[in-house]
Amino acid sequence: MIDRIILSALEPLTLQIMSSTKLSLSLSMILASLVNLATSQARQRKTKVYDCTEFVCGQDYVLETTDDGSYITAQFRGVKAGDHIILNNGSGSQRYRVEEIDYYSEPSDMWTALLKVAEEIPG
């Protein structure tokens, strides 16, 4: 929605390439192309799977289950929303999808994330 408002506000503006040439490019077309490029690149990011089955709950991470899902606090780099984390669940392993993640400012590799169950992995 905001993109459309910005684009429509820029519609009357044009960029004159050369004074002798009547060729002009619409800034809104250029901006729209850049927005499309940025969003398509963001969508193309491959999700990562973090196998944390060797981690010890209470020592390497803390996991709390609520009605909204599970919240994990851990300390390692690179985890982003959309990634998957595999944790031991006693009888086997559980795969979770990272729905939301917030990194701490200090230490910068510590984070808290909302996890949703993705699939159970037989033990």
Secondary structure, DSSP 8 states (H G I E B T S, - for coil): -HHHHHHHHHTT-EEES-TT---EEEHHHHHHHHHHHHHHHHHT----EEE-TTS-BTTTEEEEEETTEEEEEEE-S---TT-EEEEE-SSSEEEEEEEEEEE-SSSTTEEEEEEEEEEEE--
